[in-house]
Amino acid sequence: MTGAEATQQATPQPAKPTGKLLEVRNLTVRFETEDGTLTAVSDCSFSVDRGETLGIVGESGSGKSVANLTVMGLTRSPNTTIEGEILFDGKDLLKAKPEELAQIRGNDIAMIFQDPLTSLHPFYKVGWQMIEAVQAHQSLNKDGARKRALDLLDLVGIPEPQRRLEQYPHEFSGGMRQRVMIAMALLNDPKLLIADEPTTALDVTIQAQILRLIARLQKEFEMGVVMITHDLGVIAEVTRDVNVMYAGRVVEAGSVDQLFYNPQHPYSWGLLGSLTRVDVLRHSRLSQIKGQPPSLLQPPEGCPFRPRCPHAFNKCHELPPLEHRGGDPGHLDRCWLSPDQKQELRVLDDGSIGLREPEEVGA
């Protein structure tokens, strides 16, 4: 054994940080519009552990993006009211000054947006934009920042990074632009990465590559990740825990296995019932959620899913709390149906999960 090896063996290595990286507590976000007050997020709570991935799933308008834009401090305006707490590394971001948020944003917390072509400036070369992002948070000269940009482009699998730095965003394919956005997000070694529909505009092959890339880089950088999507396939691929949002509220929260194999909320049944499955012989059409999401300017009384739920009954005019009602510990849902009623109603005749036709479930 060499002296260096002996020293390395004798010196205790620092433990990797564990515990909650991000805690969102009872977050409510309201926007004042010409038509009235729009409550985009209502009493929303979730957390992300260090080195883990949380999936947030829901259809358009469910509040999943607004909640995370608020984490980034991007919804602050005179027309916005924000209530609750957003604790990042123990610091409440809602109480942080704008200059503090500017330092955290892009440095400790980074975000990948849905459309990279609108996130990258079309008039500036990719290299210039990446160098600016590095120098905004690190005391590096232009050469040092350029080297950092080259290293990250190479890390995310972009060939010929020297040449690519001198190109404009429109000269990249959709998949390559998304890789540039991932590289930019990682420039300053963030602790938390928020990915907002990062694969929506990509074909299936490129989508799989991007998801594998994010998963690999998460391990290398030991980041917490929030994956925002409407695609349950993406949730199954990369996340450990998942929150299902509807009309600005979390309606179910648990592990991926709990959501896919023992879902508790009728909205989750509808999402799962709309998926094609290769392990089930289906004799009828895919299940569908009838109707449209409610207006957030005039939300329905009680359970927000009540107007579309075939199993709604009188008590659904009261808003159910998000709590554990049956099944595995830590599995929460916002539905008045009993565990026995859920078990009976959620299974279709072909063995898959989905919304059945309306039937009486109790008074």
C-alpha positions as YAML, in Angstrom:
chain: A
units: angstrom
residues:
- id: 1
  name: MET
  ca: [0.00, 0.00, 0.00]
- id: 2
  name: THR
  ca: [1.41, 3.39, -0.97]
- id: 3
  name: GLY
  ca: [1.55, 6.34, 1.42]
- id: 4
  name: ALA
  ca: [-1.16, 8.13, -0.55]
- id: 5
  name: GLU
  ca: [-3.44, 5.08, -0.38]
- id: 6
  name: ALA
  ca: [-2.85, 4.74, 3.37]
- id: 7
  name: THR
  ca: [-3.65, 8.42, 3.91]
- id: 8
  name: GLN
  ca: [-6.82, 8.12, 1.81]
- id: 9
  name: GLN
  ca: [-7.87, 5.03, 3.75]
- id: 10
  name: ALA
  ca: [-7.18, 6.66, 7.13]
- id: 11
  name: THR
  ca: [-8.92, 9.92, 6.33]
- id: 12
  name: PRO
  ca: [-12.71, 9.62, 6.86]
- id: 13
  name: GLN
  ca: [-14.67, 10.66, 3.81]
- id: 14
  name: PRO
  ca: [-17.45, 13.24, 4.33]
- id: 15
  name: ALA
  ca: [-20.91, 11.70, 4.36]
- id: 16
  name: LYS
  ca: [-23.18, 12.51, 1.44]
- id: 17
  name: PRO
  ca: [-25.90, 14.98, 2.41]
- id: 18
  name: THR
  ca: [-29.28, 13.40, 3.06]
- id: 19
  name: GLY
  ca: [-32.75, 14.56, 4.01]
- id: 20
  name: LYS
  ca: [-35.15, 17.10, 2.56]
- id: 21
  name: LEU
  ca: [-33.68, 19.41, -0.04]
- id: 22
  name: LEU
  ca: [-36.95, 21.13, -0.95]
- id: 23
  name: GLU
  ca: [-40.13, 21.35, 1.12]
- id: 24
  name: VAL
  ca: [-43.18, 23.10, -0.27]
- id: 25
  name: ARG
  ca: [-45.78, 23.60, 2.46]
- id: 26
  name: ASN
  ca: [-49.40, 24.64, 1.86]
- id: 27
  name: LEU
  ca: [-48.52, 26.70, -1.21]
- id: 28
  name: THR
  ca: [-51.31, 28.80, -2.70]
- id: 29
  name: VAL
  ca: [-50.79, 31.03, -5.75]
- id: 30
  name: ARG
  ca: [-53.44, 33.48, -6.92]
- id: 31
  name: PHE
  ca: [-53.34, 35.77, -9.95]
- id: 32
  name: GLU
  ca: [-55.51, 38.87, -10.26]
- id: 33
  name: THR
  ca: [-56.89, 39.01, -13.80]
- id: 34
  name: GLU
  ca: [-59.42, 41.17, -15.63]
- id: 35
  name: ASP
  ca: [-61.97, 38.39, -15.12]
- id: 36
  name: GLY
  ca: [-61.34, 37.95, -11.41]
- id: 37
  name: THR
  ca: [-59.02, 36.03, -9.07]
- id: 38
  name: LEU
  ca: [-57.54, 32.88, -10.57]
- id: 39
  name: THR
  ca: [-56.27, 30.39, -7.99]
- id: 40
  name: ALA
  ca: [-53.68, 28.42, -9.94]
- id: 41
  name: VAL
  ca: [-52.33, 26.44, -6.95]
- id: 42
  name: SER
  ca: [-54.30, 25.61, -3.80]
- id: 43
  name: ASP
  ca: [-52.80, 24.35, -0.53]
- id: 44
  name: CYS
  ca: [-50.11, 22.36, -2.35]
- id: 45
  name: SER
  ca: [-47.44, 20.48, -0.39]
- id: 46
  name: PHE
  ca: [-44.61, 18.26, -1.59]
- id: 47
  name: SER
  ca: [-40.95, 17.59, -0.84]
- id: 48
  name: VAL
  ca: [-37.84, 16.41, -2.66]
- id: 49
  name: ASP
  ca: [-35.05, 14.47, -0.98]
- id: 50
  name: ARG
  ca: [-31.43, 15.01, -1.89]
- id: 51
  name: GLY
  ca: [-30.46, 12.76, -4.78]
- id: 52
  name: GLU
  ca: [-34.05, 11.64, -5.41]
- id: 53
  name: THR
  ca: [-36.64, 12.36, -8.10]
- id: 54
  name: LEU
  ca: [-40.20, 13.51, -7.51]
- id: 55
  name: GLY
  ca: [-42.66, 13.27, -10.36]
- id: 56
  name: ILE
  ca: [-45.56, 15.71, -10.64]
- id: 57
  name: VAL
  ca: [-48.20, 14.60, -13.12]
- id: 58
  name: GLY
  ca: [-51.44, 16.15, -14.32]
- id: 59
  name: GLU
  ca: [-53.13, 17.53, -17.39]
- id: 60
  name: SER
  ca: [-52.64, 21.08, -18.66]
- id: 61
  name: GLY
  ca: [-53.86, 23.69, -16.18]
- id: 62
  name: SER
  ca: [-53.41, 21.45, -13.14]
- id: 63
  name: GLY
  ca: [-50.97, 23.89, -11.51]
- id: 64
  name: LYS
  ca: [-47.87, 21.72, -11.67]
- id: 65
  name: SER
  ca: [-45.78, 24.23, -13.63]
- id: 66
  name: VAL
  ca: [-47.00, 27.28, -11.69]
- id: 67
  name: ALA
  ca: [-46.05, 25.64, -8.39]
- id: 68
  name: ASN
  ca: [-42.50, 25.06, -9.58]
- id: 69
  name: LEU
  ca: [-42.15, 28.44, -11.28]
- id: 70
  name: THR
  ca: [-43.01, 29.83, -7.86]
- id: 71
  name: VAL
  ca: [-40.18, 27.78, -6.37]
- id: 72
  name: MET
  ca: [-37.90, 29.53, -8.86]
- id: 73
  name: GLY
  ca: [-39.33, 32.93, -7.89]
- id: 74
  name: LEU
  ca: [-40.68, 33.48, -11.39]
- id: 75
  name: THR
  ca: [-44.31, 34.23, -10.47]
- id: 76
  name: ARG
  ca: [-43.66, 37.24, -8.25]
- id: 77
  name: SER
  ca: [-45.54, 40.31, -9.44]
- id: 78
  name: PRO
  ca: [-47.87, 43.00, -8.05]
- id: 79
  name: ASN
  ca: [-50.83, 40.97, -9.37]
- id: 80
  name: THR
  ca: [-49.79, 37.74, -7.62]
- id: 81
  name: THR
  ca: [-50.59, 36.60, -4.09]
- id: 82
  name: ILE
  ca: [-48.44, 33.76, -2.74]
- id: 83
  name: GLU
  ca: [-49.10, 32.01, 0.58]
- id: 84
  name: GLY
  ca: [-47.33, 29.13, 2.32]
- id: 85
  name: GLU
  ca: [-43.68, 28.17, 2.64]
- id: 86
  name: ILE
  ca: [-41.00, 27.05, 0.18]
- id: 87
  name: LEU
  ca: [-38.02, 25.77, 2.15]
- id: 88
  name: PHE
  ca: [-34.86, 25.14, 0.14]
- id: 89
  name: ASP
  ca: [-31.95, 23.89, 2.24]
- id: 90
  name: GLY
  ca: [-33.90, 25.23, 5.21]
- id: 91
  name: LYS
  ca: [-34.29, 28.74, 3.77]
- id: 92
  name: ASP
  ca: [-37.78, 30.07, 3.00]
- id: 93
  name: LEU
  ca: [-37.57, 31.29, -0.59]
- id: 94
  name: LEU
  ca: [-40.81, 33.25, -0.25]
- id: 95
  name: LYS
  ca: [-39.07, 35.51, 2.26]
- id: 96
  name: ALA
  ca: [-35.89, 35.88, 0.19]
- id: 97
  name: LYS
  ca: [-35.09, 39.23, -1.39]
- id: 98
  name: PRO
  ca: [-35.07, 39.45, -5.23]
- id: 99
  name: GLU
  ca: [-31.26, 39.65, -5.32]
- id: 100
  name: GLU
  ca: [-31.00, 36.52, -3.14]
- id: 101
  name: LEU
  ca: [-33.37, 34.67, -5.44]
- id: 102
  name: ALA
  ca: [-31.38, 35.77, -8.49]
- id: 103
  name: GLN
  ca: [-28.27, 34.22, -6.94]
- id: 104
  name: ILE
  ca: [-30.05, 30.96, -6.09]
- id: 105
  name: ARG
  ca: [-31.82, 30.71, -9.46]
- id: 106
  name: GLY
  ca: [-29.52, 29.16, -12.07]
- id: 107
  name: ASN
  ca: [-26.96, 28.36, -9.41]
- id: 108
  name: ASP
  ca: [-28.44, 26.18, -6.64]
- id: 109
  name: ILE
  ca: [-31.75, 25.62, -8.45]
- id: 110
  name: ALA
  ca: [-31.90, 25.18, -12.23]
- id: 111
  name: MET
  ca: [-34.82, 24.58, -14.57]
- id: 112
  name: ILE
  ca: [-35.23, 22.92, -17.95]
- id: 113
  name: PHE
  ca: [-38.20, 24.33, -19.82]
- id: 114
  name: GLN
  ca: [-40.55, 22.57, -22.22]
- id: 115
  name: ASP
  ca: [-39.50, 24.31, -25.43]
- id: 116
  name: PRO
  ca: [-35.74, 24.90, -25.71]
- id: 117
  name: LEU
  ca: [-36.14, 27.00, -28.86]
- id: 118
  name: THR
  ca: [-38.03, 29.67, -26.91]
- id: 119
  name: SER
  ca: [-35.66, 29.38, -23.93]
- id: 120
  name: LEU
  ca: [-32.51, 29.99, -26.00]
- id: 121
  name: HIS
  ca: [-32.03, 33.45, -27.50]
- id: 122
  name: PRO
  ca: [-32.18, 33.10, -31.31]
- id: 123
  name: PHE
  ca: [-29.80, 36.04, -31.97]
- id: 124
  name: TYR
  ca: [-26.87, 34.78, -29.88]
- id: 125
  name: LYS
  ca: [-24.61, 31.79, -30.37]
- id: 126
  name: VAL
  ca: [-24.98, 28.91, -27.94]
- id: 127
  name: GLY
  ca: [-21.44, 29.42, -26.64]
- id: 128
  name: TRP
  ca: [-22.08, 33.07, -25.76]
- id: 129
  name: GLN
  ca: [-25.24, 32.17, -23.87]
- id: 130
  name: MET
  ca: [-23.52, 29.41, -21.91]
- id: 131
  name: ILE
  ca: [-20.51, 31.57, -21.04]
- id: 132
  name: GLU
  ca: [-22.82, 34.32, -19.79]
- id: 133
  name: ALA
  ca: [-24.65, 31.80, -17.57]
- id: 134
  name: VAL
  ca: [-21.36, 30.65, -16.01]
- id: 135
  name: GLN
  ca: [-19.97, 34.13, -15.42]
- id: 136
  name: ALA
  ca: [-23.24, 35.29, -13.83]
- id: 137
  name: HIS
  ca: [-22.60, 32.92, -10.90]
- id: 138
  name: GLN
  ca: [-18.90, 32.06, -10.92]
- id: 139
  name: SER
  ca: [-15.78, 34.22, -10.83]
- id: 140
  name: LEU
  ca: [-14.30, 32.72, -13.98]
- id: 141
  name: ASN
  ca: [-12.72, 34.58, -16.89]
- id: 142
  name: LYS
  ca: [-14.00, 34.02, -20.41]
- id: 143
  name: ASP
  ca: [-11.54, 31.19, -21.13]
- id: 144
  name: GLY
  ca: [-12.48, 29.37, -17.93]
- id: 145
  name: ALA
  ca: [-16.19, 29.80, -18.62]
- id: 146
  name: ARG
  ca: [-15.73, 28.58, -22.18]
- id: 147
  name: LYS
  ca: [-13.93, 25.46, -20.97]
- id: 148
  name: ARG
  ca: [-16.77, 24.80, -18.55]
- id: 149
  name: ALA
  ca: [-19.29, 25.14, -21.39]
- id: 150
  name: LEU
  ca: [-17.27, 22.75, -23.59]
- id: 151
  name: ASP
  ca: [-17.04, 20.19, -20.80]
- id: 152
  name: LEU
  ca: [-20.80, 20.25, -20.24]
- id: 153
  name: LEU
  ca: [-21.66, 19.96, -23.94]
- id: 154
  name: ASP
  ca: [-19.38, 16.95, -24.11]
- id: 155
  name: LEU
  ca: [-20.94, 15.51, -20.94]
- id: 156
  name: VAL
  ca: [-24.47, 15.63, -22.37]
- id: 157
  name: GLY
  ca: [-23.35, 13.89, -25.56]
- id: 158
  name: ILE
  ca: [-23.14, 16.72, -28.10]
- id: 159
  name: PRO
  ca: [-20.48, 15.86, -30.72]
- id: 160
  name: GLU
  ca: [-17.87, 18.40, -31.79]
- id: 161
  name: PRO
  ca: [-18.58, 20.78, -28.90]
- id: 162
  name: GLN
  ca: [-15.95, 23.28, -30.13]
- id: 163
  name: ARG
  ca: [-17.85, 23.75, -33.38]
- id: 164
  name: ARG
  ca: [-21.27, 23.63, -31.73]
- id: 165
  name: LEU
  ca: [-20.40, 26.51, -29.38]
- id: 166
  name: GLU
  ca: [-20.16, 28.76, -32.44]
- id: 167
  name: GLN
  ca: [-23.60, 27.85, -33.77]
- id: 168
  name: TYR
  ca: [-27.00, 29.44, -33.25]
- id: 169
  name: PRO
  ca: [-29.95, 27.56, -31.62]
- id: 170
  name: HIS
  ca: [-31.78, 27.09, -34.94]
- id: 171
  name: GLU
  ca: [-28.81, 25.05, -36.23]
- id: 172
  name: PHE
  ca: [-29.50, 22.32, -33.65]
- id: 173
  name: SER
  ca: [-32.13, 19.59, -33.87]
- id: 174
  name: GLY
  ca: [-34.85, 19.46, -31.21]
- id: 175
  name: GLY
  ca: [-33.08, 16.72, -29.26]
- id: 176
  name: MET
  ca: [-29.74, 18.53, -29.43]
- id: 177
  name: ARG
  ca: [-31.33, 21.81, -28.29]
- id: 178
  name: GLN
  ca: [-32.76, 20.00, -25.28]
- id: 179
  name: ARG
  ca: [-29.29, 18.63, -24.52]
- id: 180
  name: VAL
  ca: [-27.96, 22.20, -24.68]
- id: 181
  name: MET
  ca: [-30.62, 23.25, -22.16]
- id: 182
  name: ILE
  ca: [-29.62, 20.39, -19.85]
- id: 183
  name: ALA
  ca: [-25.97, 21.42, -20.18]
- id: 184
  name: MET
  ca: [-26.86, 25.03, -19.33]
- id: 185
  name: ALA
  ca: [-28.87, 23.91, -16.32]
- id: 186
  name: LEU
  ca: [-25.88, 21.95, -15.00]
- id: 187
  name: LEU
  ca: [-23.25, 24.63, -15.61]
- id: 188
  name: ASN
  ca: [-23.16, 25.71, -11.96]
- id: 189
  name: ASP
  ca: [-23.61, 22.29, -10.29]
- id: 190
  name: PRO
  ca: [-27.17, 22.86, -9.02]
- id: 191
  name: LYS
  ca: [-28.52, 21.04, -5.99]
- id: 192
  name: LEU
  ca: [-32.02, 20.90, -7.48]
- id: 193
  name: LEU
  ca: [-33.07, 20.46, -11.10]
- id: 194
  name: ILE
  ca: [-36.66, 21.19, -12.16]
- id: 195
  name: ALA
  ca: [-37.51, 19.61, -15.52]
- id: 196
  name: ASP
  ca: [-40.78, 20.98, -16.94]
- id: 197
  name: GLU
  ca: [-42.04, 18.63, -19.67]
- id: 198
  name: PRO
  ca: [-38.48, 18.16, -21.00]
- id: 199
  name: THR
  ca: [-39.44, 15.57, -23.63]
- id: 200
  name: THR
  ca: [-42.84, 16.77, -24.87]
- id: 201
  name: ALA
  ca: [-41.75, 17.94, -28.33]
- id: 202
  name: LEU
  ca: [-39.37, 15.02, -28.98]
- id: 203
  name: ASP
  ca: [-39.94, 11.71, -30.75]
- id: 204
  name: VAL
  ca: [-39.96, 8.52, -28.69]
- id: 205
  name: THR
  ca: [-36.35, 7.54, -29.38]
- id: 206
  name: ILE
  ca: [-34.92, 10.96, -28.48]
- id: 207
  name: GLN
  ca: [-37.27, 11.14, -25.49]
- id: 208
  name: ALA
  ca: [-35.80, 7.93, -24.07]
- id: 209
  name: GLN
  ca: [-32.26, 9.25, -24.61]
- id: 210
  name: ILE
  ca: [-33.03, 12.50, -22.77]
- id: 211
  name: LEU
  ca: [-34.61, 10.67, -19.83]
- id: 212
  name: ARG
  ca: [-31.63, 8.33, -19.52]
- id: 213
  name: LEU
  ca: [-29.31, 11.32, -19.72]
- id: 214
  name: ILE
  ca: [-31.11, 13.17, -16.91]
- id: 215
  name: ALA
  ca: [-31.08, 10.02, -14.74]
- id: 216
  name: ARG
  ca: [-27.36, 9.50, -15.31]
- id: 217
  name: LEU
  ca: [-26.46, 13.12, -14.65]
- id: 218
  name: GLN
  ca: [-28.58, 13.13, -11.50]
- id: 219
  name: LYS
  ca: [-26.39, 10.38, -10.06]
- id: 220
  name: GLU
  ca: [-23.18, 12.11, -11.13]
- id: 221
  name: PHE
  ca: [-24.20, 15.50, -9.69]
- id: 222
  name: GLU
  ca: [-26.19, 14.03, -6.73]
- id: 223
  name: MET
  ca: [-29.07, 16.39, -7.48]
- id: 224
  name: GLY
  ca: [-32.65, 16.38, -6.38]
- id: 225
  name: VAL
  ca: [-34.95, 16.39, -9.44]
- id: 226
  name: VAL
  ca: [-38.56, 17.49, -9.93]
- id: 227
  name: MET
  ca: [-39.96, 15.94, -13.12]
- id: 228
  name: ILE
  ca: [-43.10, 17.76, -14.30]
- id: 229
  name: THR
  ca: [-45.07, 15.93, -16.97]
- id: 230
  name: HIS
  ca: [-48.49, 14.83, -18.20]
- id: 231
  name: ASP
  ca: [-46.96, 11.54, -19.40]
- id: 232
  name: LEU
  ca: [-47.27, 8.62, -16.99]
- id: 233
  name: GLY
  ca: [-44.69, 6.73, -19.07]
- id: 234
  name: VAL
  ca: [-42.10, 9.34, -18.12]
- id: 235
  name: ILE
  ca: [-43.13, 9.05, -14.46]
- id: 236
  name: ALA
  ca: [-42.68, 5.28, -14.53]
- id: 237
  name: GLU
  ca: [-39.27, 5.63, -16.18]
- id: 238
  name: VAL
  ca: [-37.44, 8.05, -13.92]
- id: 239
  name: THR
  ca: [-39.20, 8.86, -10.63]
- id: 240
  name: ARG
  ca: [-39.47, 7.22, -7.22]
- id: 241
  name: ASP
  ca: [-42.28, 9.29, -5.73]
- id: 242
  name: VAL
  ca: [-45.14, 10.99, -7.52]
- id: 243
  name: ASN
  ca: [-47.80, 13.63, -6.87]
- id: 244
  name: VAL
  ca: [-50.93, 13.73, -9.01]
- id: 245
  name: MET
  ca: [-52.33, 17.27, -9.41]
- id: 246
  name: TYR
  ca: [-55.76, 18.33, -10.56]
- id: 247
  name: ALA
  ca: [-57.22, 21.86, -10.67]
- id: 248
  name: GLY
  ca: [-54.37, 23.27, -8.61]
- id: 249
  name: ARG
  ca: [-54.46, 20.64, -5.87]
- id: 250
  name: VAL
  ca: [-52.54, 17.48, -5.10]
- id: 251
  name: VAL
  ca: [-55.17, 14.71, -5.22]
- id: 252
  name: GLU
  ca: [-52.87, 11.71, -4.71]
- id: 253
  name: ALA
  ca: [-49.32, 11.29, -3.43]
- id: 254
  name: GLY
  ca: [-47.19, 8.19, -2.98]
- id: 255
  name: SER
  ca: [-44.59, 6.01, -4.60]
- id: 256
  name: VAL
  ca: [-44.63, 5.10, -8.29]
- id: 257
  name: ASP
  ca: [-45.56, 1.51, -7.41]
- id: 258
  name: GLN
  ca: [-48.46, 2.72, -5.27]
- id: 259
  name: LEU
  ca: [-49.78, 4.90, -8.09]
- id: 260
  name: PHE
  ca: [-49.53, 2.24, -10.78]
- id: 261
  name: TYR
  ca: [-50.58, -0.83, -8.79]
- id: 262
  name: ASN
  ca: [-52.88, 0.56, -6.10]
- id: 263
  name: PRO
  ca: [-54.19, 3.98, -7.18]
- id: 264
  name: GLN
  ca: [-56.67, 5.56, -4.77]
- id: 265
  name: HIS
  ca: [-58.18, 8.58, -6.53]
- id: 266
  name: PRO
  ca: [-60.72, 8.40, -9.41]
- id: 267
  name: TYR
  ca: [-58.70, 10.97, -11.36]
- id: 268
  name: SER
  ca: [-55.67, 8.69, -11.16]
- id: 269
  name: TRP
  ca: [-57.86, 5.81, -12.35]
- id: 270
  name: GLY
  ca: [-58.84, 7.87, -15.37]
- id: 271
  name: LEU
  ca: [-55.21, 8.71, -16.20]
- id: 272
  name: LEU
  ca: [-54.15, 5.08, -15.90]
- id: 273
  name: GLY
  ca: [-57.20, 3.83, -17.79]
- id: 274
  name: SER
  ca: [-56.26, 5.96, -20.78]
- id: 275
  name: LEU
  ca: [-52.94, 4.13, -21.19]
- id: 276
  name: THR
  ca: [-52.50, 1.32, -23.68]
- id: 277
  name: ARG
  ca: [-51.17, -1.89, -22.14]
- id: 278
  name: VAL
  ca: [-49.49, -4.86, -23.82]
- id: 279
  name: ASP
  ca: [-50.26, -7.25, -20.93]
- id: 280
  name: VAL
  ca: [-54.04, -6.88, -21.10]
- id: 281
  name: LEU
  ca: [-56.34, -8.19, -23.85]
- id: 282
  name: ARG
  ca: [-58.76, -5.30, -24.28]
- id: 283
  name: HIS
  ca: [-62.18, -5.84, -25.85]
- id: 284
  name: SER
  ca: [-63.37, -2.26, -25.57]
- id: 285
  name: ARG
  ca: [-62.13, 1.28, -26.06]
- id: 286
  name: LEU
  ca: [-59.66, 2.86, -23.69]
- id: 287
  name: SER
  ca: [-61.17, 4.51, -20.65]
- id: 288
  name: GLN
  ca: [-61.60, 8.25, -20.88]
- id: 289
  name: ILE
  ca: [-62.22, 11.09, -18.46]
- id: 290
  name: LYS
  ca: [-65.36, 12.82, -19.68]
- id: 291
  name: GLY
  ca: [-65.82, 16.56, -19.55]
- id: 292
  name: GLN
  ca: [-63.25, 19.34, -19.19]
- id: 293
  name: PRO
  ca: [-61.08, 20.58, -16.29]
- id: 294
  name: PRO
  ca: [-62.89, 23.22, -14.22]
- id: 295
  name: SER
  ca: [-62.28, 26.94, -14.52]
- id: 296
  name: LEU
  ca: [-59.83, 28.08, -11.87]
- id: 297
  name: LEU
  ca: [-61.65, 31.43, -11.85]
- id: 298
  name: GLN
  ca: [-64.79, 29.67, -10.59]
- id: 299
  name: PRO
  ca: [-63.73, 26.30, -9.15]
- id: 300
  name: PRO
  ca: [-66.46, 23.81, -8.23]
- id: 301
  name: GLU
  ca: [-67.65, 23.43, -4.67]
- id: 302
  name: GLY
  ca: [-65.99, 20.62, -2.73]
- id: 303
  name: CYS
  ca: [-63.85, 18.07, -4.54]
- id: 304
  name: PRO
  ca: [-62.45, 19.69, -7.72]
- id: 305
  name: PHE
  ca: [-62.92, 16.44, -9.66]
- id: 306
  name: ARG
  ca: [-66.57, 16.06, -8.64]
- id: 307
  name: PRO
  ca: [-68.15, 17.40, -11.89]
- id: 308
  name: ARG
  ca: [-66.26, 14.79, -13.95]
- id: 309
  name: CYS
  ca: [-66.27, 11.88, -11.52]
- id: 310
  name: PRO
  ca: [-68.76, 9.07, -12.25]
- id: 311
  name: HIS
  ca: [-68.61, 8.03, -8.59]
- id: 312
  name: ALA
  ca: [-69.40, 11.39, -6.97]
- id: 313
  name: PHE
  ca: [-72.00, 11.44, -4.20]
- id: 314
  name: ASN
  ca: [-73.39, 13.97, -1.73]
- id: 315
  name: LYS
  ca: [-70.35, 14.22, 0.53]
- id: 316
  name: CYS
  ca: [-68.22, 15.22, -2.47]
- id: 317
  name: HIS
  ca: [-69.66, 18.74, -2.11]
- id: 318
  name: GLU
  ca: [-67.20, 19.03, 0.79]
- id: 319
  name: LEU
  ca: [-63.48, 19.26, 0.01]
- id: 320
  name: PRO
  ca: [-61.74, 16.09, 1.26]
- id: 321
  name: PRO
  ca: [-58.36, 16.52, 2.96]
- id: 322
  name: LEU
  ca: [-55.24, 14.90, 1.54]
- id: 323
  name: GLU
  ca: [-54.65, 12.01, 3.92]
- id: 324
  name: HIS
  ca: [-53.97, 8.30, 4.28]
- id: 325
  name: ARG
  ca: [-57.23, 6.34, 3.98]
- id: 326
  name: GLY
  ca: [-56.07, 2.82, 3.24]
- id: 327
  name: GLY
  ca: [-53.32, 0.83, 1.59]
- id: 328
  name: ASP
  ca: [-49.64, 1.36, 2.25]
- id: 329
  name: PRO
  ca: [-48.37, 3.95, 4.75]
- id: 330
  name: GLY
  ca: [-47.39, 7.23, 3.12]
- id: 331
  name: HIS
  ca: [-49.95, 6.79, 0.33]
- id: 332
  name: LEU
  ca: [-52.24, 9.84, 0.47]
- id: 333
  name: ASP
  ca: [-55.35, 10.72, -1.49]
- id: 334
  name: ARG
  ca: [-58.09, 13.34, -1.57]
- id: 335
  name: CYS
  ca: [-61.28, 11.26, -1.99]
- id: 336
  name: TRP
  ca: [-64.26, 10.47, 0.25]
- id: 337
  name: LEU
  ca: [-64.76, 6.95, -1.11]
- id: 338
  name: SER
  ca: [-63.90, 4.20, 1.37]
- id: 339
  name: PRO
  ca: [-61.02, 1.79, 0.62]
- id: 340
  name: ASP
  ca: [-63.53, -1.01, -0.04]
- id: 341
  name: GLN
  ca: [-65.52, 1.14, -2.48]
- id: 342
  name: LYS
  ca: [-62.33, 2.11, -4.30]
- id: 343
  name: GLN
  ca: [-61.22, -1.50, -4.58]
- id: 344
  name: GLU
  ca: [-64.56, -2.45, -6.13]
- id: 345
  name: LEU
  ca: [-64.95, 0.49, -8.50]
- id: 346
  name: ARG
  ca: [-61.49, 0.95, -9.95]
- id: 347
  name: VAL
  ca: [-61.13, -2.44, -11.66]
- id: 348
  name: LEU
  ca: [-62.61, -2.76, -15.14]
- id: 349
  name: ASP
  ca: [-63.94, -5.99, -16.58]
- id: 350
  name: ASP
  ca: [-60.68, -6.68, -18.45]
- id: 351
  name: GLY
  ca: [-58.60, -6.38, -15.27]
- id: 352
  name: SER
  ca: [-57.17, -2.96, -16.04]
- id: 353
  name: ILE
  ca: [-57.67, 0.24, -14.07]
- id: 354
  name: GLY
  ca: [-59.97, 2.99, -15.26]
- id: 355
  name: LEU
  ca: [-63.22, 4.87, -14.75]
- id: 356
  name: ARG
  ca: [-66.33, 2.73, -14.93]
- id: 357
  name: GLU
  ca: [-69.75, 3.99, -15.93]
- id: 358
  name: PRO
  ca: [-71.69, 5.84, -13.20]
- id: 359
  name: GLU
  ca: [-73.13, 3.76, -10.42]
- id: 360
  name: GLU
  ca: [-74.46, 4.37, -6.91]
- id: 361
  name: VAL
  ca: [-71.73, 4.14, -4.26]
- id: 362
  name: GLY
  ca: [-73.43, 5.41, -1.15]
- id: 363
  name: ALA
  ca: [-75.22, 8.31, 0.40]
...
